[in-house]
Amino acid sequence: MSEFGDIYLFKFTDELQSRFEELLQKKKADALTPEEEAEYVGISELERIFTLINAQLAAKSKWCPNKLEDL
C-alpha cells in the first residue's frame, strides 16, 4: 500500500511492476512462454483488482485527483 493524501492505495512493488512491464513487452513481441502467459494473466488480473479497490477507496474518502490540495 502507498499513502496518497489521506488514503492508502494498493500498488505493485517495484519488482512486480518491473516484471509486469517485462512480460508486457514480451507479449507485444508475441514471445511469451506458456508459463509467462499465465504469469502475465495473473498480474493483469491483480492490476484490475487493485484499480477497482483503489477507486472504491477514493470514492469513500471523496478524494479527487484534480483537487489542488491533493497534489
Sequence and secondary structure as in RCSB ss.txt:
>XXXX:A:sequence
MSEFGDIYLFKFTDELQSRFEELLQKKKADALTPEEEAEYVGISELERIFTLINAQLAAKSKWCPNKLEDL
>XXXX:A:secstr
 EEETTEEE    HHHHHHHHHHHHHHHTT   HHHHHHHHHHHHHHHHHHHHHHHHHHHHT  TTSGGG 
